């Protein structure tokens, strides 16, 4: 399936005017919305009337635990496969594979190569079961995983305005029932960009939180005008949170180990090092153990609670920066202004600043429910249940989410 090009968007959006109210017994579409880096405590800032109302009318988790590492690509793919990064293979935003070469989230050729993507995302399973799907920007959706694309997908465009993104999704959902996607994904990345640049507590970040909430309001209003507001199950998530990192708390990654003894694969908050042949002992002597602002382990000796360290793409030595610190390349360090604060994620998922958002509302969900914290792998079996498809083998457990569903507990068991 070729991606929709923007020249065709006018025709796509014009379909909205032709939408008909679906019959009452029509299967409820699922709309999965990701707000990159949205911390659940952002709801307490008084900036999110639409998200707050959605949570009040439906279900809100106190928070959702991201998987390790708390980075964008690994956690987005975990949400739609139910597999931890160590199992689906997207172990970092930046990776190296002996057979495939280098991967980064900005490398279009790598992103579209299905060999990088393990497991089976929801849209592939749904398509194989005869359900139509549509993805507006979700890691993995541009690759023919297991030979299958979503029915509709767009090549990632970071500059596409949030309002236009919403309108594209509304256009898809306005199609006649037999052409309407059962699963639609919608991604907003603006908050991640702003919080990285200015920090999670900056006025600019608050302004972007309000803009994202307005986009959610546009989606809800558009569904209401089309007679779909009460007939769509909406699930709003984030991939991780965001922590403040002062410019004074950044290390040069080349200072952590002699470059003659090891090279780095990743930098930032989750660091990956590969000892040079014959220099393994020297590299380990410099890296392993506790340091003032970070700690390093052999990949097979990482904390068990992270469920991380067996995949071949994980470098031999992994270092985790303490919250509020990072390790950067000289070029990136040179860009930082003295006295400034930026935002970062990739820290220990157990830290409160890394907590992720979960809100759900629609015909399948109860009203006014607050869920205890759960791991983001548990979202996948819930989504599979909403779609009526059998989940593939996964690391999740629907049990923590059963109190969110209207059905009697005896009928809400995992499929």
N, C-alpha and C positions, 0 to 999 in steps of 0.2 A: 504494500500500500504506500503510495507516494504521499509526502506531507502536503497539507493544504498550503498554498502560497497566498500571500496577503492580497494579491490582485483579485482573488476570488472571495475575499471576506465580505464584500458588499452583498453578494448573492447569498452567502451563508447567513448573514444577519437578517436579510430580508425574510427568511423563513419564519422569523419570530412572529411576524404579522399574521401568518397563516396557521399558527398553532391552535390546536383544538384541545379542549379539556379531556384528559384521558378518562376512560371508564373507571368507576370506583374500584373494580376488582383488578385493575391493571397492576402488574408487579411494580413495586416502588423503585425508581432509579436510585442509585447511590452516587453521591457527589463527595469525593474525598478532596478536601482543601488543605494545603500545607502553607503555613506562614513561617518561613524560614527564620529561626532564631527567636521565636516568640516565647518569652518566659511566662509561665502562668501567673506570676505576681504582677505582670503588666495589666491584668484585668482590674487590679486594685487602684490604678492611677486615675480613674475617672475619665478616661479617654476613649472608652470602647462601648458605647451604648448598644451597638448591634451585637457584638460578641457576648456582652454581658446578658442581654435579653435572650439570646440563643441558649446560653448556659442555664438561665433561669427556667426557660420553657422546656428544656431537655435535661441533658446529663452533663456533668462536669466532673473530671477527676481532680482531686487535690493537686496532683501532678502526675506526669508520666516519666518514667526513667528511660533515658536514651540508652542505646547499646554502646559498648566501647568499640572504637573510639567515638567520642561525641562530635562527629564531623558530618557534613551534609550528605555526601553521596552514600556512605555506609548506612546511615540511618534511614534515609529515604527508601533505599532498596530493602532494608529490613522491614519497614512498615508494610510493603506489598508482597513480601515473600514469607514473613514470619521466621526467617532465618537470621541468626546473628552474623555479623560480618565475617567472623572466622569460618563460617559455614557457606555463605554465598559468594565469598571471594572478593567483594569490594571492601578491602580491608583498610582503605584510606582514600582520601581524595587524590593522592599521588601514590603510584605503585610501580613496581618493576617486576616483570615476569620473565623467566628464563626463555620461554618460547615466544611470547608476544611482544616483548620490549617494554616501553614505558607507557604509563597511563597517567593522565591528569584530567580533571573535570573540564578543562578548556581545550583538550585535544579531540577535535571532532571525529577524526578517523578512529581513535581508540574508543570513544563513547559509543560509536555506531557498530563496533565489532562485537558480535554476540559471544565470542569466545571469552570475553572478560566476565560475563554475567552468569553466575551460577544460580541454581534453583529455578523456580518458575514463578514469575510475578502474576498477580491476580488477573491482569488483562489477558495474559496468554491463556490461562486456564479457562477464563470466561469465554474467550473467542473459540477455544476448542469445544466448549459446551454449547456453542451456537448463540452466545450472547454478544451483542455489539458493545464495543468499548471505545472511549475517546480520551486521549490524554493531552492536556495542555501543560507541557513541561513537567516531566517526572524522570529522574535518573533511570535509565534503562529503556525508556519508551521509544527511543530512536533506533534501537537495535532489534533485528529480527530474532529475538530470543526463542530458542526451540523452533525456529523457522516462522515465527508469528509476530506481526505487528498489531497494535490496536487498529480498529476499523478506521479511526481518525487520529492523526497525530500531527504535531507541528514541530519543525526544527526549532531548537531553543533560540529565543531572541530576548536578550536581557533588557533591551530598550522598549519592548512592547508595554505600553501603559497598562496599569492595573484595570482601568475601566474597560479597555479594549479586551483584555483577557476575560473579564466577566461576560462581556457581550458575546464573545465567541462561544463560551460555554452555554449561555442562554440560547444561542442559536442552535446548538446541538440538541439541547433538551426540548426545543420547540418543534422538533421534527415530528411527523406522525409516529404513532406508537411503534409501528413495525420497524421504523428507522431510528428510533430514539436509543441512545446508548444506555445500557443498564448500569455501567460504571463509567463515571467521568472524573478525571483528576484535574485540579486547578492549583497552580503554584504561584506564590508571591515571594519574590526575593528581595524586595526593596528594603525591608526592615533589617535584614542581615547586612546589606551594604552600609546602611547608615550607622548601625551600631558598631560595625567594624571600624568605621572612619572616626566616630566621635565618642564611642563608649555607650554602655547601656543606660546611663543615667543622664545623658545630654539632652538639652532642649530639642535638638534635631531628631533624636531618636523618638521622643514623645510625639513630635509632629508626624513622623512616619507611622507610628502606632495609630494615630488618629486617621491617617490616610488609608491605611490597611483596613481599619474598621469601616470606613466609608465604602470601601470596595465590597466588603461583606454585606453592608446594607444595600448596595446596588444589586448584588446577587439575590438577596432575599426579596427585595421589591420586584425584581424581574420575575422571579418565580411566582410571586403573588399575582402579578398582572396576567400571567399565563395559566392561572388556575392550578399551579403545581406546588404552591408553598407547603401545603399539608400532605403532599403525595410524594415527596422526595426525602430520603434519609440523608442528612448532611452530617458528615464527620469532619471536624476541623482539628488538625494536629499541627505540631511543630516537630522539627527534627532534634532540637537541642535548645539550650538557652544561650546566655552570653555573659561573660565576666569582664570587668574592667582591668586593663593592663596599662599602668603608667609607663611612659617612655623610659623612666629610670630603672624599670624592672625587665629589661630585655637583655639577653646575653647574645654574644656572637657565637653561632654554632661551631665555627672553626676553632673556638677556644676550648671546646669540651674534650676534644681528642686530637692528637697529632694527625694531620692529614696523611702523613706517611704510613700511619697504622690502620686507618679506617676511613671510608667515605660515607657520606650521609645520603640517604634516599629521600627522607622527609625532614622537614624543619617546622618550626612553629611551636605547637604544644605537645604533639605526639611525634617523637623523633625516632627515626630508624637508621641504624648504622650497619654497615657491612665491613667487617675486618678485611684488610688486604691479606692475600695468601702469605702464610708464614709469619703474619703479624697478629694472629689471633690473641695470643697471651698478652701482648702489649696493649692491644685495644681493650681487652677485658679489664686489665689492671686500671686503666684510666677511666673507664666508663661505668663498670658495674658497681652497684651499691648506692647508698644514700649520699647526696651532695647537698650543699646549702639550699638550692632552689629546685632540685629535680632528683629523680631516682631512676636507675637503669637496671634492667634484668636481661638475662638470656630469654629468647622468645618462649621457650618451653617452661619458664619459671615465673611468668607473670602472675599477679594475683588471680586466684581461681574465680573470684566473683566477676571478673571481666569477661570470662568465657572467650579468651583470646590467646592465640599463640601457636596454633597447629597448622595454619594454612601456609602453603609454600611461599606465598607472596609477602608474608610478614618478614621483615629483615631479621637477621640473627640476634641483634641487640635492639631493644626498644627502651626508650627513655620517656618518662612522663614528667612534664613540667608541673610545678606547684601552681595552684590557682593564683592568677595575677601575674604570672611570669611566662615569658616565652623565649625561644632561642631562634634567632633569625640570621639570614645571610647578610654579609656586609652591605650589599646594595639596598636591601629592605631596611636595615638599621639606619642607613644614611638619610632615608626619606622621613624619619621621625623627627618631629620638632621637639626640642627640649621643653619639658614641662607639660607636654600633651598627654592625653589618655586615649587609648583606642580600646576597642572591644575584641574579645577573642573567645573561641570555644575549642573543644578538644581536650578539656580538662576531665578529671575523674568524674564519671557520670553520677557518682554519689554526692557530689557537691551541689548545694542548693542552687547555685547560679546556672547549672547545666540542666535543670529540670525543664521538661517539655510540656506542651499544652495538649489537652484532649477535651473536646466538646462534641456532643452528638445530639441531634434533634431530628425528629421525623416520626412517621407512623409506627416504626418499630420500637421507639424509645419511650420510656416513662418520662414524667415531668418532675423537675425539681429534685433530681437525685445527685448526690455527691459521692463519687467512688473513691475508695482508698487508692493510694498510689499503686501502680502496676508497671510492668516492663513493656516497652513498645513492641516486643515480639507478639504480645497478646492481641494487638489490633488486627493482625492478619486473620485469625480464625473468626473474629467478629465480622469482618468484611465479607469473608467467604459465606458465612451464614446469611448475611443480609442479601447476598446475591443468589443464594440457593445453589451454590456449587460446592463440591467436595474439596476441602482443602488438601493441598499436597503436604507431604511430610514437612514438619516445621518445628520450631523451638517454642512456639507460643502455647498459651493455655487460655481458653475462653472463660474459664471459671470466674476470674476477677471482674469480668464485664457482664456476667449474667444478671446482676441486679439492675443493670441499665435497661433491660429489655422488658417490654410489656407482657410477653408471653409468660405463662406459668413456668416455674422453674423446671417442672418435669418435662416441658416441651422445649426447653432452651438448651438442652445438653449439646455438647459439641457433636458435630456430625461424624 
